[in-house]
Amino acid sequence: MTARISGVGGVKSGVGATPAPSTEVILIQPGTIVIGIDPSLRGTGWGVVRVADPEPVHLASGTIRCPERWERTRCLGEIGKEIAGIMARFQPTECACEGLFFAQNLQTALIMGEARGAALAAVAVAGIPVHEIAPRKVKQAIVGYGAAQKIAVAKMVQRRLSLEELPGPDAADALALAIAFIQERRRPAFATAKRI
């Protein structure tokens, strides 16, 4: 047991050996640009920040709005086009997206999945890694409480990024994703973001 804890001895490499899990820690570097995406068919939130100390620097954020009268396919096209434009403008090298969550209504889940796919396809074309974080984990990281209300998340995002105005709810959620991802990369022992 002592040998296993200290790392002395153990299974030698070769046939039948179990490879050791990777212990490589990937930290995020100052200056890295991260985009957060909170997908939704009618209001996809996005936020771009640059890694800095002690807190990230807000570069831009907003919401891609699609009116109710628009057909679903038009909305999906708009989401993809807008995210592609944001990617081209800011050249992020990391993306944090809201993870899938349980939805009681199957139709709602499918529509959310389509919006998420449209946004992530635009990110994938740019060739940058996408990491998903569960909504509760984002709230826990930003507010300290996994069931926090949207307004609490928005206020904490405003405070941490020193924003003059409270960001809209969708943009605030996207910025919270980016902040949570950076926070995790600075403390990899607590990482919950999953690369997809």
Summary of the structure (lengths in Angstrom):
residues: 196
radius of gyration: 19.0
end to end distance: 35.9
largest distance: 67.1
contacts: 600
relative contact order: 0.19
helix: 43%
strand: 17%
